[in-house]
Amino acid sequence: MPKVFRRVAVLGAGTMGSQIAAHLANQGIPVDLFDLSRELVEKARQRLAELKPSPIYTRDVLDLISPASFQDEGDLARLRDAEWVVEAVLEQLPVKQQLWQRVAPFLRPGGIYSTNTSGLSIRAIASALPEEARRRFLGTHFFNPPRYLHLLELIPTPDTDPAVVEAMRDFATRILGKGVVLAKDTPNFIANRIGCYGLMVTVRAMQEFGLGPDEVDEITGENMGRPKSATFRTLDVVGIDVMKDVADNTRAAVQDPEEQAAFTLPEFMRQLVERGWTGEKAGQGFYKRVKQPDGRREILVLDPATMEYRPRRRLNAPSLQAVRAIEDPLQRIKTLLAADDVAGRFAWEVTRRSLAYAANKLGEIADDVASIDRAIKWGFGWNAGPFELWDALGAAAVLERMERDGERLPGWLVEAIKTGPGRFYVEKDGRTLALAAGGEYVPVEADPRAIDVPLLLKRNRVVDRNTGATLVDLGDEVLLLDFHGPKQAIGPDFIQMVEKAVAEVEANWRGLVISSHVKPNFSVGANLMLMLLAAQMGEWDEIDAMVRRFQYANMKLKYAARPVVVAPYGITVGGGCEVALHGAQVVASAETYIGLVEVGAGVIPGGGGTKEMLLRAIENVPEVFSGKYAQTPGPATTDVMGRVNLQVLVNRVFELIATARVALSAAEARQLGFFRNTDRIVVNPDHLIHEAKQAVLALDEAGYRPPVRRRIPVVGDSGRALLELAAISMHWSGYASEHDLKIARKLAHVLAGGDVPPGTEVDEEYLLDLEREAFLSLVGEPKTQARMQHLLKTGKPLRN
């Protein structure tokens, strides 16, 4: 079986088919995308370039998607080149069967074939294929959007060759970056069966409690360890019509009357579908954006009783106020479920019903609790799966409360909690075991490329720690600096641990990985609150010391005697970006959104980021360091003699920082210069720390030496004038405020090397001094402090 498919065909260029094709192309795999005509496929490709959030890493991946038509036998013949054919057409059994009958004669012998369906019978779809093809057929249930949602359910039939399942699992895990769960061929498989039941239970509870969708979403989002989209915003994104189909399909497929009742769609939701109010794609569903007469945009919410929209309102519940101040997601849930107010009672009601349903489906849809937990975490974005949550809340206490409320649970499960280990997960001989249907505990399948940092912490692999970070022994003489500051903001504790880590690694270890087990973001930047308070109190020496210490902590990383590999993921901005820029190598998650966004807070990058981006722009241009370069005002990258134009290289860095440009993928970060071509990109987030560790070992094995310090030629005062001219033009055009212009001038001063003639060579410490001086002068500005205050209060930049 192939480790990597060299060519894939996707049948169906609708929402799912086109985005599956896009995610394959993201990984560099050529795709033939089929639909009824090439024109339809071309339109789908255009939509991929316009969708938000983008399904593609960069626009050039679209070149790997080739249009093809079901109607053209010449195009169908291309299926023989496809090592994997995945179908993603309309979610109707006859449509899928007819398509497979149509393409069967063209399929590559020895290829793998699959259907993407959210819940139809895989065996029934496979019946349309010849017997030999059925051995190579399975279900591949991607979650929408495929680029961003981690889960892929693989559903074999009794006919599927186990080698086909293993080949798909390996490819999906390594190349597509998926968390793979093997599911049984039951209605809606695992994630949709449990997750959609939870959504339906929440809708019913809303009606029982007399609440509105907005009030329910206040309870069921992050306060319950779930995504911000909570319940009704999620339904709007998924599509209320899609939810209707899932509910109707499940209701028709299950036999239990109680379960049929649970999946019966409330009348008001059917009315929404009939009216075409199906959610975000229709412009309205449970929520609707409107423009008021004064030009202000407002989001209204549906009143299910009247089917009219009204302004949103907050739910008056003391418990919600209490949990907002709690950082730890599980502690938030515990606090909420213990509360005796409307929010607490509502949260317990939906939690109780969801946990009981998951428990009663064990054995039918999955063999063990780990499969259900992983499916819900990876498919629905919960912080913890149902049984992980149950354990965290106290399995025995939750069971007792559920029994008091009349829930019926499997006897073997009750016995395991009351008289057995008392948990769904147990540790034994260094392995994690999970409760399986029937009451036996089975080993949880471990991915050899995944490093479970919380598990290492439990197993006492801690070398040092403070409130901002922990040093963890990863084995093989590699140390991890695990960042876990408040809201992943860089403060004095993190900087102190960087200093300790470098000293410790240089003395006793082969190298250092800097990353974090805290999800979803690596770092939101520096601790603005500390900076703002110090500025408001006029403590300029303290600010100078803070910035200086961060700069030199990053320099210690850069010039450490042992290799330092930074493994960022998610939002990596400001100070987090600066840390990454100073590593010997970056091993980044494909979903890394990186940038130097300090202008939004009224300052410039002060931790060495401005200096480092200038170096990145010229480091691979040897002519710059040998003095064989030009400096001309035009946009040409070379002059008439073919010499590199240094000014253009500096201009690009200036624009990147002045506009707070953020790369929306690691691939784009490489194009913009935040990452080098030698830096690695890892698609599976579970593999990130493992791959970073391997990079450390490879650098050490190759005899790593820190970079040589170099003198840096700068564009000087005439180059600064050109940078300022660009900023003034933006200001005159209305794209930059007066304060933006002030910040841009400070940035230009640093990037140009200060008040020196063009061609002057300076060192890094000189540029760091310029950076720090600019940063300090801007922090003292009232408009900068207003930006910081607004950012802390709203999470959004203020353009004053």
Order of alpha helices (4+ residues) and beta strands (2+ residues): beta-alpha-beta-alpha-beta-alpha-beta-alpha-beta-alpha-alpha-beta-beta-alpha-beta-alpha-alpha-alpha-alpha-alpha-alpha-beta-beta-beta-alpha-alpha-alpha-alpha-alpha-alpha-alpha-beta-beta-beta-alpha-beta-beta-beta-beta-alpha-beta-beta-alpha-alpha-beta-beta-alpha-beta-beta-alpha-alpha-beta-beta-alpha-alpha-beta-alpha-beta-alpha-alpha-beta-alpha-alpha
